[in-house]
Amino acid sequence: MVLAELQRRFQEAVLGGNPLPDLFAGEEEGLAGGFDLYLQAYRSRLAAALRDNFPVLHRALGDDAFSTLAGAYIREHPSRFRSIRWFGDSLTDFIARFPERVGHPALLDLARMDWAMRAAFDAADSAATKLPDLAALHADEWPEHRFHLMPSLQILDLTWAVEPLWKALNDDAEARTEEPQIQEHALLIWRPALDCCWRSAEAGEAAALRALGESENFAHWCAALAKAGEPEPAMAAATLLRRWVEEGLLAKSAVPV
């Protein structure tokens, strides 16, 4: 067997978890045993990556339940990234399809918060817009001015109020908390400097943030607010912009992708 073919079949065997019957044909028995050790080490490393990317979900489930979840996910979603950092990108979709694997439906939102926090932390850096930057804009510049969201900003639509649970377990693995309650809301997560911030937001504010990121300019965004039923779009725009600038949600300029 040529080296390239051996490498291809070895990779298929590792990813599939079941070596082809003749992969080690004619070889010493120890090779097959060595492959099993390699396979277990590979899967253990992927499970460790999931624990690192979903630390609070891991704490909520406990070691055994999380290991079972990780094993099921690894079998269905082999790693496809060069960096193991991104392994687990489909775990929330997996949990949504098989909610019984986590026991409580609120843990899907907990997992989504975990992933969004990591994404915000790893996002590109950007200088934040400051209030003096707004004051420096001339009146005739405002209509065409384009605002940019911080690259780290994540806007999640959640069904459960999982933030208290997430914070408690993030601070203390042994924390005991009340059961999360159903509460449809938006969650904003961003990193204005070194640490991630998060807070809940009303549906209207979340929609306005998304619209700002999609708008061609300030005038277009104000028109979108009016179309959405805002009775005083100019006043609402000013209020929202001030809050977002003070919180560091807006970037000074676009960040190249």
N, C-alpha and C positions, 0 to 999 in steps of 0.2 A: 504494500500500500504506500503510495507516495505521501510525502510529508503534508502537502496541502490538503489532501483528502482526509488524512488522519486528523489534522487539526479541525477540519470542518465537522467531522463526525464526533470528535471529542467535545466540541462546543455544543452540538445538538444534544449529546448525551447529558452534559452538565445542565443545560437549560431545561431539558425535558425531565430530568430527574431519573431517567431509566436508561442506562447504557445499552447500546445495541448488543444483541447476543454475541456477535462475532467481533466486537471491537477489540477484545483482548484474546481472540482466538490464537492459539499457538504460543501465547506468552506465558510467563511464569504466573502462578496463582497469586503471588503477592501483588502483582500489578492491579488486579481487580480489586483487591482489598485497599490498595492505595487510592484507587479512584473513589471508592466509597468515602474515604477520609476527606478527599478533596471536595467531593460533593457536599458533605456535611459542613465543611468549613465555609464553602461558598454560600450556602444557604444561611448559616449562622451570621455571616457578615451582612447579608441582606436584611435579616431580622434585626440586627443591631442598628442598621441604617434607619429602619422604620421606627425603632425606639427613639432614636436621636431626632428624627423629623416630627414625631408625634409624642413628645415627652409627657404631656398632661393626659392624653388618651391612655398612654401606657400606665400611668399612675392610677387612673380611674378604673381600668380593667383589672390591674394586677398582672403579675408575671405570667401565670399559666394561661389566662384567657387571652392576653395579648399575644403570646407565643402561638396559640391556636389560630388566632386571626391572621397573624403574620404568615404562618405556614400556608394557610388557604390562599392568601393573596399572592404569595411568591409562586405558588403552583400555577395560578392563572395569569399572573403578570410578571414574567421574567424581566430582569433589568434590561433597559434599552438605552441607557444614557452612558456617556463616557465618564461623567461624574456621578458618584453614588449619592451625592447631595440631593439629586432630584428623584431618587427612588421613592415611590410612594405617591407619585402625582395622581394616580387613579384610585387611591385608597378610599377617598370619600365617596366616589361613585360606586366602588365595590361594596362599601357599607350600606349605601342607599339601596343596592340590589339585594343585599342579604342582611337586613337589620337585626335578625336574630343572633348574628355573630357578636354583637356588642351588648345585647340584653335590654338596653334602654334607648328609645329613639332619640333622646336628647344628646346622646354621645356622638351622633353624626355631626351635629353642630359644634360639639367640642372638638372633634377632629378637624373640621373646617377652620375653626379658630386657630388651632395648632399650626396648620399648614400656612394660613395667611400670616401669622406672626413670623414664621420662618422666612416667608417670601418677602415681607416688609423689611426684615433685618438684613437680608442679602441683596436688596435692591440697590440700584445705582445711587450714588450720592448726588445731591443737588443743593445749591444755595436756595434758601427760602425767600420768597417775596416778603418785604417789610412794609410797614405803613408809610415810611418816607418814599418808597418806590411808587406807591399809589399817588401820594401828594405831588410827586414830580411830574405826573402825567398832565399835559395840557388838555383843556376841555375838548379841543378838536381831535385829540388822539384817542379819547376813550372809545368812540364807536368802533374803531378798527383794531383796538388792542386785543390781543389774544392771551388769555390766561392759561397756565399749564398746571396740571396737578402734579404733586410730588410723585416721583417714580415709585416710591414705596407704598403709596396709598392703596389700600385694599378696601372694597366696599362689599360687605357680605349681607345677604338677606337671610336672616335666621328665623327659625320657628320657635326656638326655646331660649329662655333667658339663662344661658350657660356661663355668662361672664363671672358671676360670683364663684361658681364651682371651679372654673378655669383658674381664677386668681388664687383661690384657696389651695388647690392642689399644686399650682406652680410654686407657691411659697413654701408649702409643707406637704410632703408626700403622704403623711399620715393624717392630714386634716379630715375632719368629719363635717359635712355640710348638709343643708336642706336639699331635698330633691328639686331639680329645676322645674320651673313651671312654663306652660305654653305661653309664649309672648312673641308674636310676630313683630319684628323690628329690623332695622339695619344696624350693622356694626361697622364702624370706621376704624381701621388700623393703619398706622403710618409711623415713619421714623424721621422726625425732623432733625435729629442730631445722632447721638450714639445709641440711644435707647428707643424702643418702640413705645408708642402711645396708642390707646384705644378708648373709644367711647361709643355709646349708642347714639342713634340719630333717628329723627322722625322720617317717615317715608318721603315726605316732601323735600326735606333737606338732602337726603340721599339722591333723589331724582335730580335735584338741582345741581349737585356735584357731578353726577354723570353727564348731565347736559352741558355743563361748563367744559368738561373734558372733550366733548364731541363738537362744541360750537366753533365756528370759524372766527368769531370775534365777539366782543362784549355786546354789541347791538343785537346780534343774532341770539345771544343767550337771553337777553332781556325780553326779546320777542317770544322766546320759548317759555319763559316764566309767565308772560301774559296769556299765552295760548293754553297753558296748564291751569288757568283760572286764578292766578295771583292778582288780587284787586289793585295792588300798588306795586307793580314789578320793579320800578326804580328804587323805591324804599326797601323792598325785600332784597334786591340785589346788593344794595349798599350794606345792609345789616349782615347778610351772609358773607360777603367779601371780607368785611372787617373781622368777623369771627374766624374765618378760615385763615386769614393772614396772621392773626394773633396766635393761632394754634399751630402754624407752620404747615398747613395743608397744601399751600400753593408754591410752586417752584418759580424761581426768578426767570428761568428760560427753559425751553424744551431740552430734554436730555436725549442725545442720539441713541437709537436702538442698535 
